[in-house]
């Protein structure tokens, strides 16, 4: 599932949870589903973060630095 699909499904889940006439068993099921969708979104974002590189000027010219290394500076 793509990030966009995951976010859309999470929004739908939240909308269902916000209904006042929902039974407690269904609410718990939706909450669990939302937690899994949130975890999946974080995993996707972590993967995207690893793929992003930041261009950094150095004495030798332009060097590609992984985003994680940039955050450590």
Secondary structure, 3 states (H helix, E strand, C coil): CCHHHHHHHHHHHHHHHCCCCCCHHHHHHHHHHHHHHHHHHHHHHHHHHHHCEEEEEECCEEEEEEHHHHHHC
